């Protein structure tokens, strides 16, 4: 998706939806002002490209990912592990766990 294509798609989407979004009952539940709505819509096309570039850049510096040994107990399977997370250019590991009951 190019920035130009996204801009056209958003313009078309807005033509279809704005008469509904800015009328009751939707306007009563809209979590942003009309100005903020405009800013968000204008930012989407370039944000997609920025996110894609960030994604591609992340390949240059792979982050570790760990999955522990599955634990099976009384018909359920538990997995644990660590996943890297980057916040404000600092990467740290966050533990996670998942459990499923086996049929």
Secondary structure as the mmCIF struct_conf table of DSSP 4:
data_model
#
loop_
_struct_conf.conf_type_id
_struct_conf.id
_struct_conf.beg_label_comp_id
_struct_conf.beg_label_asym_id
_struct_conf.beg_label_seq_id
_struct_conf.end_label_comp_id
_struct_conf.end_label_asym_id
_struct_conf.end_label_seq_id
HELX_RH_AL_P HELX_RH_AL_P1 UNK A 3 UNK A 21
TURN_TY1_P TURN_TY1_P1 UNK A 22 UNK A 22
BEND BEND1 UNK A 23 UNK A 23
TURN_TY1_P TURN_TY1_P2 UNK A 24 UNK A 25
HELX_RH_AL_P HELX_RH_AL_P2 UNK A 26 UNK A 29
BEND BEND2 UNK A 31 UNK A 32
HELX_RH_AL_P HELX_RH_AL_P3 UNK A 34 UNK A 58
TURN_TY1_P TURN_TY1_P3 UNK A 59 UNK A 60
BEND BEND3 UNK A 61 UNK A 61
STRN STRN1 UNK A 65 UNK A 67
STRN STRN2 UNK A 71 UNK A 73
TURN_TY1_P TURN_TY1_P4 UNK A 74 UNK A 75
STRN STRN3 UNK A 76 UNK A 87
TURN_TY1_P TURN_TY1_P5 UNK A 88 UNK A 89
STRN STRN4 UNK A 90 UNK A 101
#
